[in-house]
Each structure stands twice: as C-alpha cells, then as structure tokens.
Amino acid sequence: MVFTCLLLSASATDYKFLTFENTDGSKVSLSVTGLTLTFSDGNLVASDGTTIPLNSLAKMYFTETSGITTTTSTASGTIKVYTLSGILVDTYTDGQIPVSLPKGIYIIKDHQGNTHKTTIR
C-alpha cells in the first residue's frame, strides 16, 4: 500500500480575518493582526475579549475580508458597532460603516447615545 502526502503552504499571515461560524449559522470575524486564542472553561477566548462556547462552534476558517462593503448611516460623528452580545466590533467616523461585516444583526450607537439595530445580509 502506498500513501501520498500532499503539502500545501499557507499561513495566517496570508489572510486578514479568522471567521468563526456557529452551529446556528451566525459568524464572527476577527482581524488576525495580533490575534491570540486561548481556551478556558469550554470557551474559545480571543485576545480582544470575544468568547465563543466550543459547543456552539461549527467551524473556523481564514478569509481575505470580513464580508462587508460600505454603507452610510444617517448619524454623524463617531459611530460604534456592537454585536448583539455587546462586544464592540469597531468605531467609525462620519457615518461611514463598512458593510463587510459578517452576516448578522448589529447594534449601532452614535455619539449622542442613540442606538438602533441593523442587519447585514
């Protein structure tokens, strides 16, 4: 019996984001720059504080983009985008929100404290 081993060369530095897909289909993408992953009490914990229960993790993979283009908000000034679990995704200025976020529902908070939900499909 003969076994052939094929090696593919790729590294995390070839990609910009690490995407985690949960069993419910939701996704979270994290920048690989400075990313550190640890495991604690049945959870995967990223260096930015993102915590994903291992029992809900379906798969993870590297991607070139986080899945977003650009959209414009009606708000002006600083806008913060949060996940439904309250984790800050990023802060944007002048109402420009990159829509390359993974599919999901996000909370948008403007500099005046007004909030609303938005869906990325």
C-alpha positions in Angstrom: 0.0 0.0 0.0 1.4 3.4 -1.0 0.4 6.7 0.8 0.9 10.0 -0.8 1.2 13.1 1.2 0.5 16.5 -0.4 1.6 19.5 1.5 0.0 22.9 0.9 1.8 26.0 2.1 -0.3 28.8 3.6 -0.1 30.7 6.8 -2.4 33.0 8.8 -0.4 36.0 7.6 -1.8 35.3 4.1 -5.2 36.2 5.3 -6.7 39.3 7.1 -9.5 37.7 9.1 -10.3 34.5 11.0 -14.0 33.7 10.8 -15.8 31.6 13.4 -19.1 30.0 12.3 -21.5 28.8 15.0 -24.0 25.9 14.7 -26.9 28.5 14.4 -25.2 29.9 11.3 -24.0 33.2 12.9 -20.5 34.3 12.1 -17.9 36.4 13.9 -14.8 37.6 12.0 -11.7 38.8 13.8 -8.6 40.5 12.4 -5.6 38.2 12.6 -3.3 41.1 13.4 -2.1 40.4 16.9 -4.8 37.8 17.4 -4.2 35.3 20.2 -6.6 32.4 21.0 -6.9 30.6 24.3 -9.3 28.0 25.7 -10.9 28.4 29.1 -13.9 26.6 30.7 -15.2 25.2 27.4 -14.8 28.5 25.6 -12.6 29.8 22.9 -11.4 33.3 24.0 -9.8 35.8 21.6 -7.3 38.4 22.7 -10.0 41.2 22.0 -12.3 39.5 24.6 -14.6 37.7 22.1 -15.7 34.5 23.7 -17.3 31.6 21.8 -18.6 28.5 23.5 -16.9 25.5 22.0 -20.1 23.5 22.0 -21.6 26.1 19.5 -18.6 26.4 17.2 -19.2 24.6 13.9 -16.1 25.7 12.1 -13.5 28.4 11.7 -11.6 29.5 8.6 -9.3 32.3 7.3 -10.7 34.8 4.9 -9.4 37.9 3.0 -12.4 40.0 4.0 -14.8 40.2 6.9 -17.6 40.1 4.4 -18.6 43.8 4.2 -18.7 46.7 1.7 -19.6 50.2 2.8 -22.9 51.7 3.9 -23.8 55.1 5.1 -25.6 55.8 8.3 -27.8 58.8 8.9 -25.8 59.5 12.0 -22.9 61.9 12.0 -19.8 61.9 14.1 -18.4 58.8 15.8 -20.5 55.5 15.4 -19.8 52.4 17.4 -20.9 48.9 16.1 -21.6 46.2 18.6 -22.6 42.5 18.3 -25.9 41.5 20.0 -23.8 40.2 22.9 -22.4 43.7 23.5 -18.9 43.2 22.1 -17.6 46.2 20.3 -16.8 45.4 16.7 -15.3 48.7 15.7 -15.6 52.5 15.8 -16.2 54.6 12.6 -16.4 58.3 11.9 -18.6 60.5 9.7 -21.4 57.9 9.4 -19.3 55.5 7.2 -19.8 51.9 8.3 -18.0 49.2 6.4 -20.7 46.7 5.4 -18.1 43.9 5.1 -19.2 42.7 8.5 -20.2 39.1 8.7 -23.9 38.4 8.2 -25.8 39.1 11.3 -27.6 41.7 13.4 -25.6 44.5 14.9 -26.3 47.4 17.3 -25.3 50.8 16.1 -24.6 53.5 18.7 -24.0 57.2 17.6 -22.0 59.8 19.5 -25.3 61.1 21.1 -26.1 57.7 22.6 -28.9 56.8 20.1 -29.0 53.2 19.2 -30.6 51.1 16.5 -30.3 47.6 15.1 -29.1 46.8 11.6 -28.9 43.6 9.7 -26.1 42.6 7.3 -27.3 40.0 4.8 
